[in-house]
Amino acid sequence: MEHALEVSERSATLYLSGALSAADAFPLRRICREIPACVRTLRLDLNGVTAIDDGAMESVRAVVRYWKHSRGGSFRLSLATSHLVATVSSSDAVADRAPAHAAPTSGNAALMGVFL
C-alpha cells in the first residue's frame, strides 16, 4: 500500500493506492497521528486501491474508529470500482450540498452511483 496526504486548515485527505490489507491498520493510524491537531475532518480516498484482501475493510474501520475517538472529528470515505462509486460521510456537510429536491438526510449519509 502507498499513500499520499493532503492537509488543509480543517481537513485532510489520505489517498491510498496499491494493495490494501488488514496489516495496514497500524501504519494508517500512525499516519493519522501525524496530522495536525487542528484538522477535524478526515477523508479516506480509496480510488487508487487495486487489490483488497479479506481483512482490508477492517483496516478502514480501524482508521475511522481511531479518528473518531482521538479527534472527535468527522470522516468521509470515497471508493470506486469499474461498477460503483460511493462516498460515505459522518458529517452534515453532505446534507448541506444536497440538491433541493433530495430527501433530508441525517448526519450519516451515503451517496452512491452505479455505472453499467
Buried (B, 14 or more C-beta within 10 A) or exposed (E): BEBEEEBEEEBBBBBBBEBBBEEBBEEBBEBBEEBEEEBBBBBBBBEBBEEBBEBBBBBBEBBBEBBBEEBEBBBBBBBBEEEEBBBBBBBBBBBEEEEEEEEEBEEEBEBEEEEE
